[in-house]
C-alpha cells in the first residue's frame, strides 16, 4: 500500500479518535476525499484491469505501467486535497 494512502487513513483515524466536533467534521471531509478518490480511480480503471495489473506487477517483481498510472492518479487528485485538509486542520488545532 502506498505511504500516502496509509498516512491518509491514519489521519482519518486520528480525526475520529479526538472526538471534538471540529475534528469529526474534518474526519468526514477526509473520508469524502478518500471515497471520491477511490471511486474515481475505479471509474477510470476497472477493478478487473487493476487486479490484472497488480498480478502482472507481482509476477514481474516491479511496478508495471498500468499500476503506475493508477498510483499517479491517486497522487494527482486525492493527495493534494488530503494534504490541504491536513494542513488546515493542523493550523486550527495547534
C-alpha positions in Angstrom: 0.0 0.0 0.0 1.2 3.4 -0.8 2.6 5.5 2.0 0.3 8.4 1.3 -2.8 6.2 1.5 -1.6 4.8 4.8 -1.0 8.3 6.1 -4.5 9.4 5.0 -6.1 6.5 6.9 -4.0 7.3 10.0 -5.1 10.9 9.9 -8.7 9.8 9.3 -8.5 7.6 12.4 -7.0 10.5 14.4 -9.8 12.9 13.4 -12.4 10.5 14.8 -10.3 9.4 17.8 -10.0 13.0 19.0 -13.8 13.2 19.1 -14.3 17.0 19.2 -17.0 18.5 16.9 -14.5 20.2 14.6 -12.2 17.1 14.3 -15.2 14.9 13.4 -16.2 17.4 10.7 -12.6 17.2 9.4 -12.9 13.4 9.6 -16.0 13.4 7.4 -14.3 15.7 4.9 -11.2 13.4 4.8 -13.5 10.4 4.4 -15.3 12.1 1.5 -11.9 12.9 -0.2 -10.8 9.3 0.2 -14.1 7.8 -1.2 -14.2 10.2 -4.1 -10.5 9.4 -4.9 -11.1 5.7 -4.8 -14.3 5.8 -6.8 -12.6 8.0 -9.5 -9.7 5.5 -9.7 -12.0 2.6 -10.1 -14.1 4.5 -12.6 -11.1 5.2 -14.8 -9.6 1.8 -14.3 -12.0 -1.1 -13.9 -11.4 -3.5 -10.9 -10.5 -6.3 -13.3 -7.8 -4.3 -15.1 -6.5 -3.1 -11.7 -6.3 -6.7 -10.4 -4.6 -7.9 -13.6 -2.1 -5.1 -13.4 -1.4 -5.9 -9.8 -0.8 -9.6 -10.6 1.4 -8.6 -13.5 3.4 -6.3 -11.3 3.7 -9.0 -8.6 4.9 -11.6 -11.1 7.5 -9.3 -12.7 8.7 -8.0 -9.3 8.4 -4.4 -10.3 5.5 -1.9 -11.0 4.0 -2.1 -14.5 2.8 0.8 -16.5 -0.9 0.3 -15.7 -0.3 0.1 -12.0 1.9 3.2 -12.1 -0.9 5.1 -13.9 -3.4 4.2 -11.2 -1.0 5.3 -8.4 -0.2 8.6 -10.2 -3.9 9.4 -10.5 -4.2 9.0 -6.7 -1.2 11.3 -6.2 -2.6 13.9 -8.6 -6.2 14.1 -7.3 -6.5 12.8 -3.8 -3.2 13.6 -2.2 -3.3 17.4 -2.7 -6.8 17.6 -1.3 -5.9 15.4 1.7 -2.7 17.3 2.4 -4.6 20.7 2.2 -7.2 19.4 4.7 -4.5 18.1 7.0 -2.7 21.5 6.8 -5.9 23.4 7.5 -6.8 21.2 10.5 -3.3 21.4 11.9 -3.4 25.2 11.8 -6.7 25.1 13.6 -5.9 22.6 16.2 -2.5 23.9 17.2 
